[in-house]
């Protein structure tokens, strides 16, 4: 496949895709992304509207009693572990980073509950730093369908994508594929007939 043609077509279809997690600044984005594991963005947005009203800063969230946080985020699933992650990560931001979210991959990965996907979301969407490519379930699924990788492990998928996608497009590409996976190539009913890259897709017409 001609990757440049694929990217050009995706650019025309999704010129300015946005992050679906509602947030105000890198801190809220970090917490929302941690909560989004195994949970829909819609649910996370409902929960964070309450969470950030009660605990609007790293200082407030880092000092919050775990049961109080658990109660607010219960509907996101795995709420006990997530509560520990967002409280301890907030505390770490206060104690080690002056209450600011670091713009560094290594520093982000040292926070509880943060792996490469979350770090890439924060760096790319929060700071405009293209340190890698976000690989969520949509990106992994579509990257394989489009023939961009044969890998299953998200880290290996990311490595393959970083070799094929120009760095200037890394942040945009993730948002574009996520939006495409939600609106066109869904898991339940792929709409190949209306897919803007259907004529370039090696998996078109197959489920």
Beta strands, then each sheet from edge to edge (+ up, - down):
end
